[in-house]
């Protein structure tokens, strides 16, 4: 699926100032612990006590390189896409010409890792709230 940019202005804090495109650059992990509903009116999310790996070890948000419409509930990165390393990325360059990826965790912390050091296995494990990793 190719993310689409919507006509509704994306709030300032969802945009990446380094991206040449406008739109939302931060995605929740659809199908992961952070998304509370799979359809309107249903609540299927996890409780904090169900997150046995800990909130500081469980990924909630990920930076995507290609912005998408922040009002589109189907545009978030899925756990399957995440575990394949798809759609994630950044325009943030750092020391040694490396690209850096911003990741938000359920405890509210934000961590930055070199994109070259982030593996699909790490991402899947970090987005799975109770796999023991």
N, C-alpha and C positions, 0 to 999 in steps of 0.2 A: 504494500500500500504506500502510495506516495502522499506524504502529509500535505495538506492544503493550508494556505494562508486565508484567514477569514476577513470579512469586511469590518468586523467589530475590532476596534483598537485594542491591542494587547496592553494590559497594565504595565507600567514602567518597570516594576520589580520582577516581572516574568521574562523580560527581554534581556538578551545578551548584548552589551554595548560593543563587543568585538565582532559580532556577526554582521556580515554585509546585508543580510536579509532581516526583515522585521517579522516578529511573531514570537510565540512562546518557545523558550529554549530549555525549560526545565520540565521533565516529565515524571509523574508518579509511575510506579511499576504496576501496571494493570494485571490483576490476577495474583498480586502479591498481598502482603499484609496491610498495606496502606490504603488501598481502595476499599471503602466500606460497603459498596453496593454493586451488584452486577446488573440490576435493573431498577427502574424507578420504584420506590416504595419498599424495596427489600434491604434488609441489613444483614450482611453476611460476613462482615469483617471480623478480625480477631480482637480479643481483649488483651490488654497489656500482660496479664498473667499467662497468656498463651504463647508469648514470645520468649521461649526458653533460652534462645541464644543471647538474649538481652537487647534492649533498645539501642545501646551504643554499638552493637555489632550487626544491626539489621538495616539494610538500605531501604530508603523510602523514595528518594528523588534522585534523578540522574540527569546530567547535562546531555542534550542532543545537539548535533551539529546543524541539522536542517530544521529550522523553526516550523511550528505547526499552529493551527488555530486553537487558541486556549479555551475556546468555548465548545470544542468538539470532543465529546466524551469517549470517542473511539480512537482518538489520535495518540493516546498515551502508549509508551513502550510496554510491550507485553513481556512476561517472564521468559517466554520462548525467544523473543527477539534479543532480550538481554543476555540470555545464556549462549546465544550465538554471536554476541558482540555487535549486533546490528543497530544502526541508527544513533549510537552514542558517539560523542565527539565534542570538539571544542575548537575555538579560534584563539585560545589563550596559549601564547608561546612563552617559554621560560628559558632558564639557564640551559645552555648547550643546544638550543634550537628544538627542545622537546615540547610536545603539546601536553597541556595539563587538563585533566578532567575533574570537574567539581561534582561531588556526591553528597547528598543529604541523608542523614540517618534518623531513625525514629526518636532518638533522644534530643533532636534539634541541632546536633552538631553537623558541621560541614567539613569535609575532608577533600584534599586535593591530592591526586596521584598522577604521575606521568602516564599518559595514555599508552605508551609503549610497555609499561609494567602491568597494565590491567589486562587480565585474561578473562575469557568468557566463563571459565570455571570459577574464578574469584567472584565475578558479578552474580552468577547464579547462586552461589553459596551465601553471599552477603544479602541477597534479596529474599532468601528463604529463612523465615523467622525461627524455625525450630528443627533444624537438621543436624544440630550438634557441632557444626563447624564454626 
